[in-house]
Amino acid sequence: MNTIPEEHEKELYAYILGIVNNKKSKLYRIGGVSNHIHMLVDIHPSFAVSDFMKELKEYSSKWLLKNPNFPDFSGWAVSFAAFSYNLKEKQTIINYIMNQKEHHKKVR
């Protein structure tokens, strides 16, 4: 389902950037496809990953449900995946996120 229309994804990404900044955290890269997103985030140590994601999903869900540019959005998945990484891999991860659309064209 086209939950995140490509023509409006930057609007969503900007909103999520605001949430991340308000959590004293750093968003290095965000990207995805029509039904999910990937983020590389340095979460402030005062937040547990689960709490950070709960709030990010909660605030963005409320915004998405009210936003007419996302008519097919009904809520984020209950689960999420989070991984730690070696600082040496940072650019590799950024490149992976940047190339999500191409990656999913090949995988589908």
C-alpha positions, 0 to 999 in steps of 0.5 A, a space after each residue: 500500500 502507498 502509505 507514504 506517497 513519494 511526493 509527500 515523503 519529505 514533508 514526513 521526514 521534516 516532521 520526524 526531524 523535528 521530533 528527533 531534534 526535540 529529543 536532543 538526538 541527531 538524525 543523520 539520514 532518513 529514507 524509505 519506500 511507500 510502506 516503511 522508513 529507515 533512519 540513522 539516529 544518534 539517540 540521546 543517552 537520556 532515552 531508552 531506545 524503546 521510549 524514543 521510538 514509542 514517542 516518535 511513532 506516537 507523535 508522527 502517527 497523530 500528525 500523519 492521521 490528521 494530514 490529508 497528504 497521507 490518506 492511506 496511513 492507518 498507523 505504524 507497525 507495532 514493532 520496530 528494529 534497532 541496531 547499534 553500529 560501528 562508527 566506521 560503518 556510518 557512511 555505509 549505512 547512510 548510503 544504504 538508507 539513501 538507496 532504499 528505493 533502488 534496493 526495493 525495486 530489485 527485491 520486489 
